[in-house]
C-alpha cells in the first residue's frame, strides 16, 4: 500500500511525460513535412517519418512509454499483492486457512 501511495505523483508525471513526448514527436514530424519541397504527399509523409528529427523525437517518446508502462505494471502488481493479502486474511478469519 505504501508503494502505491508513494508513486501516485510519479505515475501522473510519467503519464504526462509520455503524452508530452508523443505531442512533440507529432510536432517534429509536422515540421519536417512542412519543410520538404516537392514530391507527392505520400513521398513527403514517408520522408518526414524517417527524418532524423522525427526519429529522435519518437525515440524519446518510446523511452517515456517504457518508463510509464514499467511504473504502471509495478503498481498493478502491488494491487494484486494487496488483493491476495486481503483474500488470505479473509479466509483465515472464516477458518478456511490455517
Secondary structure, DSSP 8 states (H G I E B T S, - for coil): -HHHHHTHHHHHHHHHHHHHHHHHHHHHHHHHHHH--SS-HHHHHHHHHHSHHHHHHHHHHHHHHHHHHHHHHHHHHHHHHHHHHHHHHHHHHTTS--
